[in-house]
Amino acid sequence: MTTSPRTFLLSPWSHGVGFGYIGRALTIATELRAAGHRCLFACDTAEGIVARSGFEVVGAPGGHNRAVPDMGRRQGQYISIDTLDTAFAIAGYYHADRVRSDVLTDIATIKGCDPDAVVVDMQPTAALAARHLGIPVISVGDSDFYRPTANSWMAWLPDEAMVSPYPSCVPAFNTVAAELGVEPVDHVTEVLLGDLTLVASVPELEVDQEPLPWREDMHYVGPVFWDPPWSDVAGTLSEHGRDRTRIYITLGHGGKATGDQLQPILDMCAELDCAAFVSLGFRPDDELPTLPPNVLAGGFTGISEPIRWSDIVINHGGYSTVLTSLMYGKPQIILPFMSEQEANGVLFAEAHHAGFVLRRTSRADGGSRHFTHRLRYSGESTAGQCTSEEWQSAIREILSDPSFAEGANRISEAIRSVTEARALPRTITAFLDRVR
């Protein structure tokens, strides 16, 4: 490890669909800080989890310095996003003016703290700003951030037409890149390719997918997940569920799924001889579900301790949750609320027979709906709402078929071999020693 302290500016995606990006940056920052480096953040969540974790937020006022990870009036609905390009378009990045505004904000933030490197997690304008200023870019992300294939976030629809209602963001990015003297890109994923790129996956999870555009300074680092340092969930779970099937339930931080969608899972638990723990995230009081006697609840607890405690994980398909469940060898049942979450369930859990997706989507034949749902047991469903009976069928299947646990354990060995050896601070500082 280098003895020279470095300053890092972490700029995770702040356009609000989850805590995964902020959390992953917090894990990296925590490891770098423990190795003696200074870490600053360009944004925080509305709940202030970055500041609460002891990091300084230096993002310029306005712009995108505050993440609000929810879907607003679309909470509870299935959100279809076919590619990274569409995700950026939802943020308005097919308009050059919007790209320019956010890049100028990022330039001001970077100049204000003069970092040795900028760490981005799906944040394209910070990457452009850093390149303009000659600052090394370290990019961390899901594997599909870097895969330029059609429908990369809806990989179960490989032969169907693109579904994006937006134009590509590439012309807008290249317009601003030209103004900044930055190299143009042919595909939007190239904006995120860093001077050092850390892919939060392992090769064994990617074997049946289109190959990544591999480069010399790309590294698989396995799942990078964050647990709030203030969480006391390990103590809560220490005596819960002894000698019974243990089920961990999380549908994310509370901004995607409604309480009404969570309640049937808890009702299912009431009918079983099991012990369950549900993470409610930052769910408001008027959305809190009714808990059966055999279910304990926590707020925004982090995922590693509940997953480690559990026998089965019920989740929404978030990248970190799916991969961490695989890392600990836990079979999982996935109810996705976004297309990328469905892809995570299909490509990572189902492909390795480590669980299954309870609600699948396909293109609708016509009418005003773009997609229709198919539930695993009860079939076609316009709303895609899973009843308690649907969940009971899912639990019975995963408990009665030991091959799901066997599949999870097989892939667990591959993931652990990468995560246990990755040494993120050493990888990052060794890279900076080479380039600066």
Secondary structure, 3 states (H helix, E strand, C coil): CCCCCCEEEEEECCCCCCCHHHHHHHHHHHHHHHCCCEEEECCEECCCHHHHCCCEECCCCCCCCEECCCCHHHCCCCECCCCHHHHHHHCCCCCHHHHHHHHHHHHHHHHHHCCCEEEEECCHHHHHHHHHHCCCEEEEECHHHCCCCCCCCCCCCCCCCCCCCCCCCHHHHHHHHHHHCCCCCCCHHHHCCCCEEEECCCHHHCCCCCCCCCCCCEEECCCCCCCCCCCCHHHHHCCCCCCCEEEEEECCCCCCCCHHHHHHHHHHHHCCCEEEEEECCCCCHHHCCCCCCCEEEECCCCCHHHHHHCCEEEECCCHHHHHHHHHCCCCEEECCCEHHHHHHHHHHHHHHCCEEECEEEEECCCCCCCEEEEECCCEEECCCCCCHHHHHHHHHHHHHCCHHHHHHHHHHHHHHHHHCCCCHHHHHHHHHHHHC
